[in-house]
Amino acid sequence: MTQLPKLRPLRFLAGATISIGLLAVMLTPLYLYVESVNRPIVVRLGAALVVGIALLRLRRLVKARLECQGPSRFDRALRQEPAVRHSATLFLTLRNQVRFSVASQQYFAKVLWPRILALYAGRPGGRPAAEPPMPTGRRLLKRGPSLTILQKVITDLEERS
C-alpha cells in the first residue's frame, strides 16, 4: 500500500484559479470574434472545459485513495484459487490415461490394461477365472483400441463378477 497524498487546499485553489484564468484569457478573443448568436456556445464550451478539468483532478484523487486502501474482501475472494480436490485430480489422471491409450497401443499395454486388471482384482469378486484377452489396437496406425472397444471390455469384466 502506498501512502495517501496530502491534501493541500491552498495549492488546489491556486491551481484551479490559474487554470480558469488561463481558460478565460484564451476564450475571450473567441467570444469577441463570434457573432452574438453564437456567444452562448463559447461560454458553454468554457464551462465544459472547467468541469472536465475538475473531473480529471477528482478522478486522479479518487484513484489515489482507492489504491491506498488495498483490495476489498470481494477482490481478495476473486483472486483466491479454489482448492483442487483429490477426486478431480484422480479423474483427470484416468481421463488422460484413456486418451493416451487410444492414441498408442504400447501405452495401453503397459499402463492402462494393467490398471484395469488391478481395479478389477480389487473388486469383491476378485480376479476373473480366466484373464480376458487384451484387446488389440489399430495396427496400421499403431494406435490403441478405440473407445467403443474399451467400453465393451470393461463392461465384460463387470458382467463376469
N, C-alpha and C positions, 0 to 999 in steps of 0.2 A: 504494500500500500504506500502510496505517495502522500506527502503532506498537502493539505488543502491550502491553496494560495490565500494569502491575507487579503481581506477586502480593504481597499483604500478609497473611501468615498470621495475625498477631495481630488484625487488623481482621476477617478472616473468622471466626476463632474467637470473637471478641466478638459479632459479629452472629449467629452460629449459637446461641451460648449465650442471648442475649437472646430470639431467636425461639422457642427451645424453652421458655424460662421463661415467656414470654407465653402460649404454647400450653398449657402445664401449668396456668397460672393460670385460663385460660378453660375448660379441660376439667374441672377439679377439681369445681366445683359440679355439672356434668352427671354426673360419675362418682358423686358422693354422692347425687344425686337419683334415679338409675335403680335398679331392683331389682338384687340381687346376681347374678341370672342374666344380665342384660344388660351388666354392667360390662366383661366382656372385649371387647364390641363397641366401647365407648367407648375402651378402651386401643388397640385396633386402629385405630380412626379417628384417634387422636392420632399413632400411629406412621406411618400412611399420610400424614398431613399433613406430618410431619417429612421423610419420604422424598420427598414431592412437592416440597417447598421445596428440598431438596438437589438434586434432579434439575433443577429450573428454574435454579438457580445454575450447576450443571455444564454445562447446555445453553448458557447465556449465555457461559461461559468457552470452551467448545469452538468456538462460533460466532465469537468474537473471534479465537481463534487461527487458524481457517481463513481468515478474511478477511485476516489479516495475511500469510499465506503467498502469496497471489496464486493465479492459476489454474494448474492442473496441466497437464502436456503433453496429457493426454486432453481437458481442457476447451478448450485452445487449438486442438486439432485439430478439435473440434466447431464452433468459431467460424469457422474459415477457410473461405472460399468457394472452391469448385472453380474452376479456370481455365476460361474459356469458350473452346471450340475454334472455330477459324475455320469448320470444316465445319458445325458446329452453327448458326452464325450464317448461313451461306450457305443451309443447309436451311430455316431459319426465314424467310429473305427470300423464297425461292422458294415456300414454302408460303403465305405471306401474299399474294404476287402472284397465285397461282392462286385463292385465296379471294376477293380483291378483284375479280379478273377475272370470276368467276362472278356477283358482285354488280353489276357495272357494265360495260356494253358499251363505254363510252368508255375506261375504264381498260384493258380488254382490248385495244382497238385501238391505244392509244398506248403501253402498257407491255409487256404480256406477248407479244403477237403479234410485235413486232419482236425481242424477246429469243429467242423460239422460232426465228425465222428465222436470227438471228445464231448461235445454238447449232448449228443445222443446217449453216450455212455453214462453221463451224469443224471439222466432221467430215471425215474423209478423203475422202468422196465429194463434198464441196463443196455448193454451192447446187444445187437441182434445176433441170432444164432449163426447166420452166415453174413459176413460183411458184404454189403451191397457193392456191386462193381462201380468203380469210379467212372463217371461219365466222361466221354471223350470230347475234346473240343473240336473246333473247326480247323482241320489240319492245313488247309490251303493257306490260310492267313495266320496260322499259329496262334489262334485266339482260343480262349477258354470256352466252356459251354455257355449257351445262351441263357438268358434269364428264365425262359419257359422251362428249359431242361433242369435248371437248378430248382425251380419251384416243384417240378414233378418228383425229383429225387428227395427233397425234404419232405414232401407230402407222403411218399412211400415210406420213408423212415418213421414218420409219425404214425402211420397206419399199422406198422408192424408191431408196435408196442401194445 
